[in-house]
Amino acid sequence: MEPWTNEIKELYRTPGTYKEYRGYSNGELVFDGSNIVADSLTITQSISDSEQIRYGTVEASMLEVRLADSGAFPISIVPPSPIQLATDTAEPVYTAPPENKRYMLRTEELKGAEIELRQVIGEEEVPIGLFTVDECTREADTWFIKIVAYNRLYRFRQDVSAWYNGLVFPLTVKQYRESLCAYIGVPFEDANLPNDSTLLEKTVEPATLPGVDALSAACEITACWAQVSPSGTLRWVTLGAEPCETFDYEVYEQVYRPESTREDFISKAINAVVIRETEDDIGGHYPETLQDNPYIIQDNFLVYGKSTEDLSAMAQAILGVIGGKPYKPHNTLVDGRPYLQCGDMITVRTQKETFNTYILKRTLKGEASLVDSYEAQGTEKQAQEYGISRQIIQLQSKTNKLIRTVDETVSEVASKVGNDEIISRINQTAEEIKILAQRIALEGLVTVNNRFKILADGSMEAVNGKFAGTLDGATGSFTSLVCDGGEIDFRVNGITKVGVGVDPIGDAGFVAFGPYEKLEYRGEMLRLISQYGLVSLYGNTVEINSPRFVALDTSAGSANARVEFADSGYRLRIASSSRSIKQNIRQISEPSLADMIDDTPAVTYESRIKGERGHAFYGFVAEDMEKRFPWLVEYVVRNGVYEIQGVQYDRVPAILWADAQNTHAELKRQDAEIEGLKGEIAELKTVLATLLEGRTDDGATLSE
């Protein structure tokens, strides 16, 4: 059930609450209460619409609605006013709408569009579902358009044989289900269902496989149905364990009595599960004891060839979900409850009885006034019956067939015994049967001591195995694989592309890529071997042996590295900061360092290099840097001539550090000078004060 709030549920339960449907496509309003023909909108949902409950069926929900379309003429039906009918026609009479209520529906635009159906209830607008328009037809030369649309389960009607034939087996049931949904393009709810971890093998080679059948097979063995939420997500539905709504039918009896029905019996709870390939197949079952109301899964291609033990385990998991759920078959009409969904349990209370039942199918009709029809078909017991005695009879039937076949073969062989006429020979003793023939055909499941099997699909199961010759196969998987020496090759068209193995000389493991490249591990050394050279890693050392590289040692603890270019090749240099490897250490003292920095602009730029285009970078232009800081420029030697290549950014911080130190020194000098000037100013103030005290009253100095 979708997360409807209790407030919204109460609005639906309250008679007379205003309701209006609205349909949107790509966010644009397509229809609302003003152009929906009265009582024409119907939504049909179902999980099991057969006489007996069937799990796994895939049935798309359907939306049917009749719309009034003005074409070139605007229309208006303003809810909740009733539709006015003319005396000589059953069609509504329309009046011109306001300018903001004009509809111009075009059938060619609507077909194939996904309609988001929502409903206004009170002051809320709640989602009802997503429906893709499958039919959109105009009714002759009228203003009316009929729309038939389905939810996203309808997409599974397409052929998925290419998807199935392209799967890599084995895979789990959950992987199968989710891969199918991804292939169809429908979002799905992540869930862990019964038998989800069961491994599936490829059992058929279909030329055509409807997606509905592919999904139904998976849902059946996981005891669920596929349904689509109002938001368009695929959900995995089972029958509810507790009632989620109670209907006191005394309220509805007089209004809906003619259409409402209920059976006089209860559909008995399922108490066993049988999984089999055909009707005369023993298959697997749970429990082992005889039960009177089994649910039978038959002819599900996903479980072809599985052992009785595997099928019985699957049956046990399924029974844990579907068992113990009796219900009363019914067809109950009530006021509309869109928040109830197929699979929900409801309680119906009448004057005679109160019973629990399920919604297996629902039909929701109307617009402002909603009417819901809930239905669950069923019989008192499941039609198929089985038991241990029936299994023995089936086994005896198969045994009798085998005996008759052997007798006929012996008779045929005996009639052909001659010097030159013996086509085949069967020798039998108490301990041995020996069959000699040019061809021996064994049909069905073949077992040997319960340790070796040839399944119906041609695959084999064995406890252990040993092959002395060549083993050919298209695909396969191993939990673990141990090889005593030798090599495993991965080839394309007979050419080895990747090889994994052990070199007996030196006891080295390797991975080879083609005839020339190899990754080798020998002792504590990892080596990459190529036709162009050798790279070795051991301890804290990386060694490169190539005509274009030199060896290097990282033991000094590098701070950074640079690649130097020369005619002879490339040199990777590790720049260490340890005092132990440096000499002639001098502080950078360039008096005009600040002016040099001011003359070298820092820039932002876009790269012309493919893969870096369209991004802003920050840095320097090497040619600008060369004018004032040529020692910070990276050069490459081509044909004996130095060419500017780049900027040695690893050295730039040292220049900036030196400039910062010069700036700090200048600031300290200025601070000292300022302090000296402060002292002189203080002395001048003292002298000035003394002079001012020596003036006469008329302002003349003492000397005057």
C-alpha positions in Angstrom: 0.0 0.0 0.0 1.2 3.5 -0.9 2.0 5.8 2.1 -1.4 7.5 2.1 -1.9 9.7 5.2 -4.7 9.0 7.6 -6.1 12.4 6.9 -6.4 11.6 3.1 -8.0 8.2 3.9 -10.5 9.9 6.1 -11.4 12.3 3.3 -12.3 9.3 1.1 -14.4 7.8 3.8 -16.3 11.0 4.3 -19.4 11.2 2.0 -19.7 14.3 -0.1 -16.0 15.2 -0.2 -15.1 17.0 -3.4 -13.0 15.0 -5.8 -11.6 15.7 -9.3 -9.3 13.8 -11.6 -6.5 15.5 -13.4 -4.3 14.1 -16.1 -0.8 15.5 -16.9 1.7 14.8 -19.7 5.2 16.2 -19.2 3.8 18.5 -16.6 1.1 19.9 -18.9 -2.6 19.5 -18.0 -4.3 17.2 -20.5 -7.7 16.8 -18.9 -9.5 17.5 -15.7 -13.1 17.5 -14.4 -14.2 20.0 -17.0 -13.7 17.7 -20.0 -14.1 14.2 -18.6 -17.4 12.8 -19.8 -19.4 11.9 -16.7 -19.0 8.4 -15.3 -16.6 7.4 -18.1 -13.3 7.1 -16.2 -12.6 3.5 -15.1 -9.4 2.0 -13.6 -9.0 -1.8 -13.6 -6.3 -3.5 -11.6 -5.8 -7.3 -11.1 -3.2 -9.7 -9.7 -5.2 -12.9 -10.2 -8.3 -13.0 -12.4 -8.7 -16.7 -12.8 -11.2 -19.1 -11.2 -8.5 -20.2 -8.8 -5.8 -18.0 -7.2 -2.6 -18.1 -9.3 0.6 -16.5 -8.2 3.0 -14.7 -10.5 0.5 -13.6 -13.1 1.5 -10.3 -14.7 -1.5 -8.1 -15.5 -1.2 -4.4 -16.5 -3.6 -2.0 -14.9 -5.9 -0.2 -17.4 -7.3 3.3 -17.6 -10.3 4.0 -19.8 -11.7 7.5 -20.1 -13.9 9.5 -22.5 -12.9 13.1 -23.1 -14.8 16.0 -24.7 -12.6 17.8 -27.2 -13.6 21.0 -28.8 -11.4 20.8 -31.8 -11.7 24.3 -33.0 -14.5 25.0 -30.5 -13.8 25.6 -26.8 -15.8 23.6 -24.2 -16.5 23.8 -20.6 -18.0 21.5 -18.0 -17.3 23.1 -14.6 -17.5 20.6 -11.7 -19.4 19.9 -9.7 -22.3 21.1 -11.8 -24.2 18.2 -13.4 -24.0 17.6 -17.1 -27.1 18.9 -18.9 -28.7 16.5 -21.4 -30.7 17.6 -24.5 -34.1 16.0 -24.9 -33.3 14.4 -28.2 -29.8 13.1 -27.6 -27.8 11.3 -24.9 -24.7 13.4 -25.5 -23.9 16.3 -23.2 -24.5 19.9 -24.2 -21.5 22.2 -23.8 -21.1 25.9 -23.4 -18.1 28.1 -24.2 -15.5 28.1 -21.4 -13.5 30.9 -20.0 -10.2 31.7 -21.8 -8.2 29.8 -19.2 -10.3 26.6 -19.8 -9.6 25.7 -23.4 -8.6 22.3 -24.6 -7.1 21.4 -27.9 -6.6 17.6 -27.7 -4.9 15.9 -30.7 -5.0 12.1 -30.9 -1.7 11.9 -32.7 0.0 13.7 -29.8 -1.7 11.7 -27.0 -1.0 8.2 -28.4 2.1 6.8 -26.7 2.3 9.6 -24.1 2.6 8.7 -20.5 -0.3 10.3 -18.5 0.2 11.1 -14.8 -3.2 10.6 -13.3 -3.8 12.5 -10.0 -6.9 13.2 -8.0 -7.9 16.3 -6.0 -9.5 15.3 -2.7 -10.4 18.1 -0.5 -7.5 20.5 -0.7 -5.0 17.7 -1.5 -3.8 16.3 -4.8 -2.7 12.7 -4.6 -1.1 10.4 -7.3 -3.2 7.6 -8.7 -0.9 6.2 -11.3 1.1 6.5 -14.5 -0.5 5.2 -17.7 0.8 5.1 -21.2 -1.8 5.8 -23.9 -2.2 2.7 -26.2 -5.5 3.7 -27.9 -6.7 7.3 -28.6 -9.6 7.4 -31.1 -12.1 10.1 -31.9 -15.7 9.0 -32.0 -16.6 9.6 -35.7 -17.1 13.3 -36.4 -17.8 14.3 -32.8 -16.2 16.2 -29.9 -15.4 13.0 -28.1 -12.1 11.1 -27.7 -11.8 7.7 -26.1 -8.5 6.9 -24.4 -7.3 3.4 -23.3 -4.0 3.5 -21.4 -2.0 0.9 -19.4 0.6 1.2 -16.6 4.2 0.2 -17.0 3.6 -3.5 -16.7 2.4 -3.2 -20.3 6.0 -2.7 -21.4 6.7 -6.4 -20.6 4.6 -7.4 -23.6 7.7 -7.1 -25.8 9.9 -9.9 -26.9 12.9 -10.4 -24.5 14.5 -13.5 -26.1 17.6 -11.5 -27.0 18.0 -10.5 -23.4 17.5 -14.1 -22.1 19.9 -15.6 -24.6 22.5 -13.0 -23.7 22.5 -13.7 -20.0 25.5 -15.2 -18.4 24.5 -18.3 -16.4 24.3 -19.3 -13.6 22.7 -16.3 -11.9 20.4 -15.9 -8.9 16.6 -15.4 -9.2 17.0 -11.9 -7.9 19.7 -11.1 -10.5 17.5 -12.5 -13.2 14.4 -10.4 -12.1 16.3 -7.2 -11.7 18.2 -7.6 -15.0 14.9 -8.1 -16.8 13.4 -5.0 -15.3 16.5 -3.0 -16.2 16.3 -4.3 -19.8 12.6 -3.3 -20.0 13.4 0.1 -18.5 11.1 0.0 -15.5 12.3 1.1 -12.0 11.8 -1.5 -9.4 11.6 -1.9 -5.6 14.7 -3.6 -4.0 13.4 -6.6 -2.1 14.6 -10.0 -0.9 12.0 -12.6 -1.8 11.7 -16.3 -1.2 14.2 -18.3 -3.4 15.9 -15.1 -4.5 19.3 -16.7 -3.9 18.5 -19.8 -5.9 20.8 -20.3 -8.8 19.3 -20.5 -12.3 20.7 -22.3 -15.3 19.9 -21.7 -18.9 17.1 -24.2 -19.7 15.7 -23.1 -23.0 16.9 -21.5 -26.2 13.9 -19.4 -27.2 13.4 -17.8 -30.5 10.7 -15.7 -29.0 10.1 -15.0 -25.3 7.4 -12.5 -24.1 8.6 -10.3 -21.3 5.3 -11.1 -19.5 6.2 -14.8 -19.4 9.8 -14.1 -18.3 8.6 -12.0 -15.4 5.7 -14.2 -14.5 8.1 -17.3 -14.2 10.3 -15.4 -11.7 7.3 -14.1 -9.7 5.7 -17.5 -9.4 8.7 -19.1 -7.8 9.1 -16.1 -5.4 5.5 -16.2 -4.3 4.5 -12.7 -5.4 2.9 -10.6 -8.1 4.3 -7.6 -9.9 2.4 -4.4 -9.5 3.2 -0.7 -10.2 3.0 2.0 -7.6 1.4 5.4 -8.3 4.9 6.8 -8.8 5.7 4.2 -11.5 8.0 1.8 -9.5 7.6 -1.9 -9.8 6.5 -3.5 -6.5 6.4 -7.2 -5.4 3.0 -7.9 -3.8 1.9 -10.7 -1.6 -1.4 -11.3 0.2 -1.7 -9.2 3.3 -1.6 -10.8 6.8 -3.9 -8.4 8.5 -7.1 -6.5 7.4 -6.4 -2.9 6.4 -10.0 -1.7 6.0 -13.4 -2.8 7.4 -16.6 -2.3 5.5 -19.9 -2.4 7.5 -22.1 -3.7 4.6 -25.3 -2.6 6.3 -24.3 0.9 5.0 -24.0 -0.3 1.4 -26.6 -3.1 1.3 -29.5 -1.1 -0.2 -27.3 0.8 -2.7 -25.0 -2.0 -4.0 -27.0 -5.2 -3.2 -27.8 -6.2 -6.8 -24.1 -6.2 -7.9 -22.5 -7.6 -4.7 -22.2 -11.3 -4.3 -20.3 -13.7 -2.0 -20.0 -17.5 -1.9 -21.3 -19.7 0.8 -17.9 -21.4 1.2 -14.4 -20.5 2.3 -11.5 -21.1 -0.1 -9.3 -23.4 2.0 -5.8 -22.3 3.0 -3.0 -23.8 0.9 -1.2 -26.4 2.9 1.4 -27.8 0.5 3.4 -26.7 -2.6 4.4 -29.0 -5.5 6.8 -27.9 -8.3 7.0 -30.2 -11.3 7.7 -30.0 -15.0 4.8 -32.0 -16.3 1.7 -33.6 -14.9 3.3 -37.0 -14.6 6.5 -35.7 -13.2 7.3 -36.4 -9.6 9.1 -33.0 -9.1 9.6 -31.6 -5.6 7.1 -31.0 -2.9 6.7 -29.7 0.7 5.8 -31.1 3.2 6.6 -34.7 2.6 3.3 -35.9 4.2 0.1 -36.0 2.2 -2.0 -32.8 2.2 -5.4 -32.1 0.8 -5.0 -28.6 -0.7 -1.7 -28.2 -2.5 -0.6 -25.4 -4.8 1.0 -26.7 -7.9 3.6 -24.9 -10.0 4.0 -26.7 -13.3 5.9 -26.1 -16.5 8.0 -23.1 -15.2 11.0 -23.0 -17.5 13.2 -21.5 -14.9 13.3 -24.7 -12.8 13.7 -27.2 -15.6 16.2 -30.0 -14.8 16.4 -29.1 -11.1 16.7 -32.0 -8.6 13.9 -33.2 -6.4 15.9 -31.9 -3.4 16.3 -28.4 -4.9 12.6 -28.2 -5.9 11.5 -29.4 -2.4 13.6 -26.6 -0.8 12.0 -24.0 -3.1 8.5 -25.4 -2.4 9.2 -25.0 1.4 10.2 -21.3 0.9 7.1 -20.6 -1.2 4.7 -22.3 1.3 6.0 -20.1 4.0 4.5 -17.1 2.2 1.4 -18.4 0.6 0.3 -21.0 3.1 -2.3 -20.5 5.8 -4.4 -17.8 4.0 -8.0 -18.8 3.6 -10.5 -16.3 2.1 -14.1 -16.0 1.0 -14.7 -15.6 -2.7 -16.7 -12.4 -3.2 -17.6 -9.4 -5.3 -18.1 -6.4 -3.1 -19.1 -2.9 -4.2 -18.4 0.1 -1.9 -17.6 3.8 -2.1 -14.2 4.3 -3.8 -11.0 3.8 -1.8 -8.1 4.4 -4.2 -5.6 3.9 -1.4 -6.5 0.2 -1.2 -4.5 -2.0 -3.6 -4.7 -5.6 -5.0 -3.4 -8.0 -2.4 -4.8 -6.1 0.6 -6.9 -8.0 3.1 -10.3 -6.4 4.0 -13.1 -7.3 6.5 -16.7 -7.3 5.4 -19.4 -7.1 8.0 -23.0 -8.0 7.1 -26.2 -8.8 9.0 -25.4 -12.5 8.8 -21.7 -12.8 9.1 -18.3 -11.1 9.3 -15.5 -12.4 7.1 -12.0 -11.6 5.9 -11.2 -11.7 2.2 -8.7 -10.3 -0.3 -8.7 -7.8 -3.2 -7.5 -9.8 -6.1 -9.1 -7.6 -8.7 -10.6 -4.1 -8.4 -12.5 -1.8 -10.7 -12.7 1.9 -9.7 -15.3 3.9 -11.6 -16.5 7.5 -11.5 -15.0 10.9 -10.9 -16.6 13.1 -8.3 -18.5 10.0 -6.9 -16.2 6.9 -6.8 -17.5 3.3 -6.8 -15.0 0.5 -6.0 -15.7 -3.1 -7.0 -13.4 -5.6 -5.1 -13.3 -9.2 -6.4 -11.7 -12.5 -5.4 -12.5 -15.6 -7.3 -11.9 -19.0 -5.8 -12.9 -22.6 -5.3 -13.3 -24.5 -2.1 -10.1 -26.4 -2.8 -7.3 -26.3 -5.4 -8.3 -28.4 -8.4 -5.0 -30.4 -8.6 -4.6 -33.2 -6.1 -1.5 -35.2 -5.3 -0.2 -37.5 -2.6 2.5 -40.1 -1.9 0.3 -42.7 -3.4 -0.1 -40.7 -6.6 3.7 -40.2 -6.7 4.2 -44.0 -6.4 1.8 -44.5 -9.3 3.6 -42.0 -11.4 6.9 -43.7 -10.6 5.4 -47.1 -11.4 4.1 -45.7 -14.6 7.6 -44.6 -15.6 9.1 -47.9 -14.5 6.6 -49.9 -16.5 7.3 -47.8 -19.5 11.0 -48.5 -19.1 10.4 -52.3 -18.6 8.3 -52.4 -21.7 10.9 -50.6 -23.7 13.6 -52.9 -22.5 11.5 -56.0 -23.2 10.8 -54.7 -26.7 14.5 -54.0 -27.3 15.5 -57.5 -26.1 12.9 -59.1 -28.3 14.1 -57.0 -31.3 17.8 -57.9 -30.6 16.9 -61.6 -30.2 15.2 -61.6 -33.5 18.3 -60.2 -35.2 20.9 -62.6 -33.8 22.8 -63.8 -36.8 26.4 -64.1 -37.9 26.3 -60.7 -39.7 23.0 -59.2 -38.5 23.7 -58.2 -34.9 23.2 -54.5 -34.7 23.4 -54.2 -30.9 23.9 -56.4 -28.0 22.8 -56.3 -24.3 24.6 -58.6 -21.9 23.1 -58.7 -18.4 24.2 -60.5 -15.3 23.4 -60.0 -11.6 26.2 -57.5 -11.3 26.5 -55.9 -14.7 24.6 -54.7 -17.7 26.7 -54.1 -20.9 25.2 -52.4 -23.9 27.0 -52.4 -27.2 25.7 -50.3 -30.0 26.7 -47.7 -32.6 24.4 -45.1 -31.0 22.8 -45.1 -27.5 20.1 -42.4 -26.8 19.1 -41.7 -23.2 16.1 -39.4 -22.9 15.2 -37.6 -19.7 17.1 -37.3 -16.4 20.0 -39.8 -16.2 21.6 -40.5 -12.7 24.5 -42.6 -11.6 24.7 -43.5 -7.9 23.1 -40.2 -7.1 26.5 -38.6 -7.7 26.5 -38.0 -11.4 23.5 -36.6 -13.4 22.7 -35.6 -16.9 19.8 -33.2 -16.6 17.0 -32.7 -19.2 18.7 -29.6 -20.6 21.9 -31.5 -21.3 23.9 -30.1 -18.4 25.8 -32.4 -16.0 26.1 -32.5 -12.2 28.9 -34.4 -10.5 30.3 -34.6 -7.0 33.9 -34.9 -8.3 35.4 -35.2 -11.7 38.8 -35.8 -13.4 39.5 -35.1 -17.1 42.6 -36.5 -18.7 42.1 -34.9 -22.2 40.8 -31.6 -23.5 37.8 -29.8 -22.0 36.0 -27.5 -24.3 33.2 -25.1 -23.3 31.6 -21.7 -24.1 31.1 -20.4 -20.6 31.6 -21.6 -17.0 32.1 -20.6 -13.4 34.2 -21.9 -10.5 34.0 -21.3 -6.8 37.7 -22.0 -6.7 40.2 -23.3 -9.3 43.5 -24.9 -8.5 46.1 -25.6 -11.2 49.2 -27.7 -10.5 51.7 -25.8 -12.7 51.0 -25.0 -16.4 49.2 -22.0 -17.8 45.6 -20.9 -18.4 45.2 -19.1 -21.7 42.4 -16.7 -22.8 42.3 -16.7 -26.5 40.6 -14.8 -29.3 40.5 -16.5 -32.7 43.1 -19.0 -31.5 45.5 -16.2 -30.4 46.4 -15.9 -26.7 45.5 -12.5 -25.4 46.0 -13.2 -21.7 47.8 -16.0 -20.0 48.0 -16.8 -16.3 50.4 -19.4 -15.0 53.5 -20.4 -13.1 57.0 -20.4 -14.6 58.7 -23.7 -13.4 62.1 -22.0 -13.8 62.5 -19.8 -10.7 59.1 -20.6 -9.4 57.5 -17.3 -10.7 53.9 -16.5 -11.2 53.0 -14.4 -14.2 50.2 -12.8 -16.2 51.1 -12.6 -19.9 49.4 -10.1 -22.3 50.1 -11.3 -25.8 53.5 -12.6 -26.9 55.6 -9.8 -25.6 54.2 -8.2 -22.4 54.2 -10.0 -19.1 53.6 -9.1 -15.4 55.8 -11.4 -13.3 56.1 -11.9 -9.5 59.3 -13.7 -8.5 60.1 -13.8 -4.8 59.8 -10.2 -3.5 60.2 -8.7 -6.9 57.4 -7.6 -9.2 58.5 -7.1 -12.8 56.7 -5.6 -15.9 58.4 -7.1 -18.9 57.8 -5.5 -22.4 59.4 -5.6 -25.8 60.4 -2.0 -25.0 62.1 -2.6 -21.6 61.8 -3.8 -18.1 60.3 -2.2 -14.9 61.2 -3.9 -11.6 59.8 -3.1 -8.1 61.6 -4.5 -5.0 61.8 -3.0 -1.5 61.7 0.8 -1.9 63.3 0.7 -5.3 61.8 1.2 -8.8 64.2 0.2 -11.6 63.6 1.0 -15.2 65.8 -0.7 -17.8 65.1 0.7 -21.3 67.0 2.5 -24.1 64.9 5.5 -23.2 65.0 5.2 -19.3 67.7 5.0 -16.6 67.6 3.3 -13.2 66.5 5.4 -10.2 66.5 4.8 -6.4 63.9 6.2 -4.0 65.8 5.3 -0.9 66.8 8.9 -0.2 63.2 9.9 0.5 62.2 12.1 -2.4 60.2 15.3 -2.2 59.2 15.5 -5.8 60.2 14.2 -9.2 60.7 15.7 -12.7 61.1 14.2 -16.2 64.1 15.6 -18.2 64.1 15.3 -22.0 67.3 14.8 -24.1 68.2 13.4 -27.5 69.1 10.1 -25.9 65.7 9.6 -24.3 63.9 10.5 -21.1 65.3 10.8 -17.6 63.1 10.7 -14.4 64.9 12.6 -11.7 64.0 12.4 -8.0 64.6 15.7 -6.2 65.5 15.1 -2.6 65.6 17.8 0.1 68.1 16.2 2.4 71.2 18.3 3.4 73.3 15.1 3.0 73.1 15.2 -0.8 73.6 19.0 -1.3 76.7 21.3 -1.5 77.5 25.0 -2.1 74.3 25.8 -0.2 73.6 29.6 -0.4 70.6 31.7 0.5 68.8 33.3 -2.5 69.7 37.0 -2.4 68.4 38.8 -5.4 67.9 42.6 -4.5 65.4 43.1 -7.3 63.4 39.9 -6.7 60.2 41.8 -6.1 60.5 43.7 -9.3 61.3 40.4 -11.1 58.1 38.8 -9.7 56.1 41.9 -10.7 57.4 41.6 -14.3 56.2 38.0 -14.5 52.4 37.8 -14.6 50.4 34.9 -13.2 47.7 34.0 -15.7 44.5 31.9 -16.1 44.1 30.1 -19.4 42.4 27.3 -21.3 44.4 24.4 -22.6 44.6 23.4 -26.3 45.4 19.8 -25.2 42.7 17.3 -26.1 41.0 16.1 -23.0 41.7 19.3 -21.1 39.7 21.7 -23.2 36.8 23.7 -21.7 38.5 23.9 -18.3 40.1 27.0 -16.7 43.8 26.5 -15.5 46.1 28.8 -13.4 49.8 29.1 -13.9 52.5 30.9 -15.9 53.6 31.3 -19.5 57.0 29.7 -19.9 58.2 32.4 -22.3 57.3 35.2 -19.7 59.0 33.3 -17.0 62.2 33.0 -19.1 62.6 36.8 -19.3 63.3 37.2 -15.5 63.7 33.6 -14.2 65.3 31.5 -16.9 66.4 28.9 -14.3 62.7 28.2 -13.6 62.1 27.2 -17.2 62.0 23.6 -18.4 63.8 23.0 -21.7 63.8 20.1 -24.1 66.7 19.5 -26.5 65.6 18.7 -30.0 68.2 18.3 -32.7 70.8 19.9 -30.4 68.8 23.1 -29.8 67.2 24.0 -26.5 63.5 24.7 -26.8 61.2 26.0 -24.1 59.0 23.2 -22.8 57.4 24.3 -19.5 57.8 25.8 -16.0 59.5 24.0 -13.2 56.6 24.6 -10.8 58.4 22.6 -8.1 61.0 25.4 -7.8 58.7 28.4 -7.8 57.8 28.2 -4.1 61.5 28.7 -3.2 61.5 32.0 -5.1 58.4 33.1 -3.4 59.8 32.1 -0.1 62.9 34.2 -0.7 60.8 37.1 -1.7 58.8 36.7 1.5 62.0 36.7 3.5 63.2 39.9 1.7 59.9 41.5 2.4 60.1 40.5 6.1 63.6 41.9 6.3 62.5 45.2 4.7 59.6 45.4 7.1 61.9 44.9 10.1 64.2 47.6 8.8 61.3 50.0 8.3 60.0 49.2 11.8 63.5 50.2 13.2 63.6 53.4 11.2 60.1 54.3 12.3 61.1 53.8 15.9 64.1 56.1 15.4 61.9 58.8 13.8 59.5 58.5 16.7 62.4 59.4 19.1 63.5 62.4 17.1 59.9 63.7 16.9 59.6 63.4 20.6 62.8 65.5 21.1 61.5 68.1 18.6 58.3 68.4 20.6 60.2 69.0 23.8 62.3 71.8 22.2 59.2 73.4 20.7 57.4 73.4 24.0 60.4 75.2 25.7 60.5 77.8 23.0 56.8 78.5 23.3 57.1 79.1 27.0 59.7 81.9 26.4 57.4 84.2 24.3 56.3 87.7 25.7 52.6 88.7 26.0 52.7 90.7 22.8 54.0 87.7 21.0 57.6 88.9 20.6 60.4 86.6 21.5 62.7 87.2 24.4 65.5 88.2 22.2 63.4 91.0 20.8 
